[in-house]
Amino acid sequence: MARSAQCRACRADLHVCKLCEFHARGIANECREPIAERVVDKTRANFCGYYKPRPGAYTPGLSAAGAEAALAALFGEAEPPATQADATRSALDALFRKD
């Protein structure tokens, strides 16, 4: 993976320690590769030659609907505003009488 590789969706750097198979908190330099140079910022692109992408390293954040629900809960609203997907799902449930 190139040092300048970025996520197509959010343009976040991908060649970063936190997404590497060797990254491990709680050990020296937070890296299991003993001869790798120290990288201070584990969230920014770097030139480490030992970088190996870790499967499953990415965990997505909240979706727009999830964020709206979290805000509604935070401010004590009864329910978040319905989205088009919610309205469509409700119409399908009513059509097929799914409770």
For each residue, the residues with C-beta under 8 A, 3 or more apart:
1: 5 14 15 51 53
2: 5 15
3: 15 45 46 47
4: 15 45
5: 1 2 13 14 15 45
6: 11 12 13 14
7: 10 11 12 14
8: 11
9:
10: 7
11: 6 7 8
12: 6 7
13: 5 6 16 43 44 45
14: 1 5 6 7 19 45 53
15: 1 2 3 4 5 19 45 46 48 51
16: 13 19 20 42 43 44 45 46
17: 20 23 30 31 39 42 43 46 48
18: 23 42 43 57
19: 14 15 16 23 53 54 57 58
20: 16 17 23 31 48 50 51 52 53 54 57
21: 52 53 54
22: 31 32 33 36 50 51 52
23: 17 18 19 20 30 31 32 42 54
24: 27 30 31 32
25: 30
26: 30
27: 24 30 31 32
28: 31
29: 36 38 39
30: 17 23 24 25 26 27 42
31: 17 20 22 23 24 27 28 36 39 50
32: 22 23 24 27
33: 22 36 50
34:
35:
36: 22 29 31 33 39 48 49 50
37: 48
38: 29
39: 17 29 31 36 42 46 48
40:
41: 44 46
42: 16 17 18 23 30 39
43: 13 16 17 18
44: 13 16 41
45: 3 4 5 13 14 15 16
46: 3 15 16 17 39 41 51
47: 3
48: 15 17 20 36 37 39 51
49: 36
50: 20 22 31 33 36
51: 1 15 20 22 46 48
52: 20 21 22
53: 1 14 19 20 21 57
54: 19 20 21 23 57
55:
56:
57: 18 19 20 53 54
58: 19
59:
60: 63
61:
62: 66 67 70
63: 60 66 67
64: 67 68 83
65: 68 69 80 83 85 86
66: 62 63 69 70
67: 62 63 64 70 71
68: 64 65 71 72 80 81 83
69: 65 66 72 73 80
70: 62 66 67 73 74
71: 67 68 74 75 77 80
72: 68 69 75 77 78 79 80 81
73: 69 70 76 77
74: 70 71
75: 71 72
76: 73
77: 71 72 73 80
78: 72
79: 72 82
80: 65 68 69 71 72 77
81: 68 72
82: 79 86 87 90
83: 64 65 68 86 87
84: 87 88
85: 65 88 89
86: 65 82 83 89 90
87: 82 83 84 90 91
88: 84 85 91 92
89: 85 86 92 93
90: 82 86 87 93 94
91: 87 88 94 95
92: 88 89 95 96 98
93: 89 90 96 97 98 99
94: 90 91 97
95: 91 92
96: 92 93
97: 93 94
98: 92 93
99: 93
